[in-house]
Amino acid sequence: MSPADTGAVAATRANARARTQAATTADDRLRPGSPGYRRANLALFAAGLATFALLYSTQALLPALSSGLSLSPARASLTVSATTAALAVALLPVSAFSEKYGRTPVMTASVFAASLLALAVPFAPNPAVLVALRAVQGVALAGLPATAMAYLAEEVHPAAVPSAIGLYVAGNSIGGMSSRVVGGVLSEAFGWRAALFAVGLSALACAVAFRLLVPPARHFTPGPVRPAALWRTVTGHLGDPLLRGLYAIGLLFMAVFGAVYTVLGYRLTAAPFGLSQTAVGAIFLVYLVGTAASAASGALLARTGLRGAFTVAAVLCAAGLLLTLSGSLALILLGLVLVTAGFFTGHSAASGAVSRTALTGRAQASALYLTAYYIGNSLGGTLGAGAFHAGGWGATVSLALATVGAVGLVAGLALRRPGAATP
């Protein structure tokens, strides 16, 4: 056998070994029905529940904060917007750190730090300290959304990743909803400080559950943090017109959603409705509409394309906003359902399009989308509350309708590229 033949045989055997090793690695990942898969799902569910319970823990309590601390709606809303803005800023750096130090350590540090900070938040002596603590909490919370998806993609068998991510997202939505509902009930009974402390305790319990349940990472390969490479990836994504448009659309939809949910409690606790804090908290059960809307968005996207999905989402939001101008509580709640359905439809379509559009650096592309998304939450909550303070609910609705109009303009410009409007 010639040296060339020997080399060819060796190369063939090496390739076969590599394929076998890759198959073994894939087969070694967590599969549905295995104890490790169940533990991973429960761990990420608990962590997601804690993260989003803490992120929005003050939103349902804003009227109580305004009353207890003599704050305007705009100043009280900073307890939400400061947290989401800080999280948005921290997402990219934290996602880079997880490449070096590992997904599990970053997630563990994140959920424990945020939970312990939550136990300090109720004892803030004044509004400035309260907002500062909430901003630091936002930085701490960035570890979960920045790394959870990467952990699941690495540790779970590829065929089971969508269902695992679905359960994680369910934990997010249930956490965000439960902190608002439970917070409203406890605030009316014991005051807003007790409500926040209870949310902190429940989040700490979830953090402990996460640490006990999460399987050790077996498929993570650490790598150095390369700021220059990260910068090139980020600027490349921001230079893509379609990705820029999708980031802007996510920001605008979230601004509408943030404005409505931040301010609505003020309107409904005031005359002529005079709802209790418990009743206002219960209104956040409308969030469940978002679960159905997100599930239906895939079929809508397949039928109408991206442009059609954004049009449906914008029309739902606009119709819902107009209904909330009514003096009927039933019509206001129907309007809230439509706004919620429209937001989740638009958000699902935009976030999914980001992952399909980015051919490289998908993790950074998604992180940029989440950054824009949470900036939108901060802007919507603060500007919506300011508009309400200046001109009442009608001013907030006008601002939100203008933002919905901007969605249509941005979508029209971003989707002009051939093929961009297809799913």
N, C-alpha and C positions, 0 to 999 in steps of 0.2 A: 504494500500500500504506500503510495507516494505521500510526502509531507503535506501536499495540498489536500489529498483525500483524508489524511489523518486529521488535519485541521477542520475540514468540513464536518467529519463525524463528531469531533469534539464540540463544534459549534451547535450541531443539531441536538446533541445530548444536553448541552447547557441550556438551549432554548426549551427543551422538553422539561428539564428540571425547573426552569423559571415559570413555565406554564403550570406545572404541577403545584409549585409553591404558591402561585397566585390563586389557583383554585382552592387550595387548602386554606389559605388566608381568608378567602371569601366565605368558604364553608364554615370556618371557625367563628364567624360573626354571629351575633345573637339573632335567633330565629323565633317567630311566634310559637308559643307553647312552652318554650324553655324557661327555667327559673330565672336565668340571667336577663332574658328579654322582659319578663314581667317586672323584675326589680328595676331595670333601667326605665321602663315606662312609668312605674309608680314614682321613682325618684325624680324624673323630669317633670311629672305632673305636679308633685309637691313643690318643687323649686319654682315652676312657672306660676303656681297659685300664689306662693309667697311674694314673688317679684311683683306681680301686677296688683295684688292686694295692697302692697306698700306704695307702689307708684301712684295710685289714685286714692289713697286712703283719706285725703282731705276733701276730695271733690264734693261728696254728698254733704259735707259738714260746713261748706262755705257760709251759708246763712248764719249758722251758730258761731262760726269764727268771727264774722262781721259783728254780730251782737256782743259776743264776749270780749272782743279786743277792740271794739269801736273802729272797725276797718270798713272802707268802701269796698264794693264788689271787686274793683280792679286790684286793690291792694291784697284782698283776701285770695284772689285767684293766683297770686304769685306763689302760694304754697303748693300749687299744682304745676304751674308753668316753670318755676325754677327747677323743679325736679326733672321734668321731661326735657328741658333745655340742657341741663347738666348731663343727663343720660345721653342725649344726642351728641354732645361734644366728646364724650368719653368712649363712644362705641368703637371707632376705628383704632385708637391706641390700645384699648383692652383686647380687641380681636387680634392685634399684632402680638401682644404679650402672651396670649394663649398659644401662639405658634411655638414659643420658646419654653414656656413653663408648664404647658399641658392644659387640656380642657377641664378636667376634674378639679385640679387645684384652684383654677381661676373661678369656676362656678361655686365651689365651696366657700372660698374667701368672699365672693360677692354676696351670696345669700346670707351668710352669717354676719358680715359687716353691716349690711342693710338692716337686718333684723335687730341687731344690737343698737344701731342708731335710732330705730323706730321706738325703742323703749326710752330713749332720751328726749325724743320730740315732744311728748306731752308736757314735759317739765320746762319747756322754753319760757323764759321770764317775760319776753316781749316779742312783738311781731318780727323784728329784725333777726333775732336769734332763731326764731321758728323757720323763717325763710332760708336762712343760712344752713341750718341742719337739714332741711329738705333738699337743698342743692347738693350737699355732700352725700346725702342718701342717693340722689340720682346718679352720681359718679359710681357709687358702690353697686348700684343695681345694674350697671352696664354689662357686668360679667355674664349674666344669663343670656340675654338676647344675642350678645356678641359671639357666644361659643356653643350654645345648646344645639343648634342645627349641625354644626361641625362635628360635635361629639356623636350625635345620632348617625350621621353619614359615615363616620369611621367605625363605629362599634356595632351597628345593626346591619344585618344582611340586606343588601340593596333592595330586594323585593319587599322587605318589610318597613323600609324607611318612611314611605308616605303615611302608613297607619301610625307609626311611632310619632312622627311630627304632628299628626292630627291630634293625638292625645296630649302632646305638649301644648299645642295651641288651645285645646279645650281647657287645660289648666290655667292658661293665661286669661281667657275670657271669664272663666268661673271666678278666678281670683279678683279680677277687676270688678266684676259684678258683686261678689259677696262682700267685699270691703265697703262698698257703697251702701248696700242694703243693711248689713249688720251694723255698720257705723251709724246709719241714720237711727236705727232702733236704740242702740246704746247711748247715743248722744242725747236723745230726748229723755231717757230714763236717768242717766248718770252724768251727762255733760260731755263736751267734745274731748276733753283730756282723757277721760276714762275710755271713751270709744277708741281713740288712737292707741292707748296703751293695750287694749284688748286685741286690736289688729296686730300690734307688734308682738304680743305673746303668741298669737296663732302663727305668725310668720316664723318666729323662732322655733316653734314646734315643727313646722314644715321643713326648716333648715336642718334640724336634727334628723328628721325622717329621710331627707335627701342624702345626708352623709352616711347614714346606716344602710341605705338601700342601694346606692349607686354602685354598679359593678366597676372594678378597676379597669382603666383604659388599657387595652392590649394591642391596639392598632395605631396608636398615636406615635408619630416620629417627630421629635423636637427639631426645630431649625432655628437659625439665628434671626433676630429681628433686623431687617434691612430697610431702614427708612427711605433710602433712595429708590429701591425697587417698589416699595409701597406707594411712594409719591408718583412714580411713573404709572402705576396701575390706576391710581385714583384720578390723575389728570387725564389718562386715556379714556376712562369712563365718562368723565365730565366733558370731554371733547366730543362725545357721541351725541348728535342732536336728539335721537330717539330716547336714549337713556336720560338725558337732561329733561326732556319733556315728561317722562314717566316719573322722575323724582319730583318735578314741579306739581304734577297731578296728584301724587300721593300727599304732598304738603298741603295743597289746596283742599282736598277732600277732608283731611284731618283737621284743618283749620275750621271748616264748617262744623264738623262733629264736636270739636273742642269748645267752640263758642256756644253751641246749643246746650251741651251737657253741663258746662260750667255755670251758665247763667240761669238755666231753667228753674233751678231750685229757688232762686230769689223771687222769680215771678210767681211761683205756685205757693210759696209761704206767705206772700203778701195778699192784700185784698184784691179782688173779691173771692179768691179761692181759699186762702187761709189754711192750707194743708199743714199737717204736723210734720216734724222732721222724719218721723217713721214713714209716713205716707210718701214723702219725697224720696226717701231712700228706696222704697219699694218700686218706684217708677223705673229704677235702673234694671229691673227685671226685663225691661224691653230689650236689653242687650241680647237676650236669647234669640231675638229676631235675626241678629247678626249671624248666628250659627247657621240658620236656615239659608240666609242670603249668600253666605260664603259657599255653602254646599251647592247652591243652584247656579253660582256664577260660572262654573265650568261649562255647564250645558248652554247657558246664555252666550258665553264667549264662542263656543263652537258654532252656534247658530247665527250670530250677528257679527262676529269679528270684534276686534279691539275697539274700533270706533263706535260700533253699535252698543257695546257694553258700557262704554263711558257715557254715551248719550242716555241710555236707560238710567244709569246711576245718577246723572245730573238732573234728569227730569223728576226722578223720585225725590231727590233732595229738595228741589225747588218747590214741588207740590206740597211736600211735608212742611216746609218752612211757611208757606202761605197759610196752610191749615192752622199752624200754631198761633196765628194772629187772631183766631176766633176767641170769643168769650166763653165758649163751651169747653168744659174740661174733657169731654169725650172726643171732640174734634182735635183738641191739642194733643191728646194721647195718640190718636190716629196719625197726626202729623209727625209725632216723634217716631212712631213705627216706620213711616215712610223715609224719614231722614236717616234712621238707623240702617234700614235695608239698602238705601242708596249708597251710604258711606261704605258699608261692607262689600257691596258689589263693586264699587270703584276701586277700593283698596285691594281686593282679591285680584281683580283684573290687572291692576298696575304692578303689584308685587310679583305676580306670575310672569308678566311680560318682561320684567327686569331680568329674571333668571334665564329666560329664553333668549334675550337679546345679547347678553354678555357672553361672549364665546370663551373668554379667559378671565381670570380673577373674579369668579362668580361670588366668592365670599365678600370681597370688597365691594362689588356692585350691590349686593344685598345690604351691606352695612351702610353704604351711602343712601340707599333708599330709606332705611330705618332712621338715619340721621335727619333726612328731610321730613320724614313722617312725624318725628317727635318735635322738630322745630315747628312744624305746622300746628301741633297740639298746643305748644307754648304760645305761639302768636295768636291762634284762634281764641284760646282762653282769656288771654290778657286783653286783646283788642275787643273781643265780644263783651267782656265785663266792663271795659271802659265805655263802650257804646251804650250799654244798658244804664250805666251811671249817668251818662250825659243825656240820653233821649229815650230811655225805657226799652221795652221789649221790641218795639217797632224798629228802633235804631239797630239793635242786634240782628234782627231779621234782614234788614236792608244790607248790612255789611255781609251777612252770610250769602244772600242772593247774589251780590256782586262777586263774591268769591266763586260761587257756582258758575257764574257767567265766565269768569276767568278760566275755569276748567275747560269749557267749550272752546275758548280761544286757543289755549295751549294745546289741547288735543288736536285741533284742526291743523296747527302748525307742525306739531311733532309727527303726526301720522301722514304727512304728505309724501314721505319716501315710499316708493313702490314696495308693496309687500308688508309695510309696517302695520297696516290695519288688520292683518290676518292673525289668528290665534298663534 
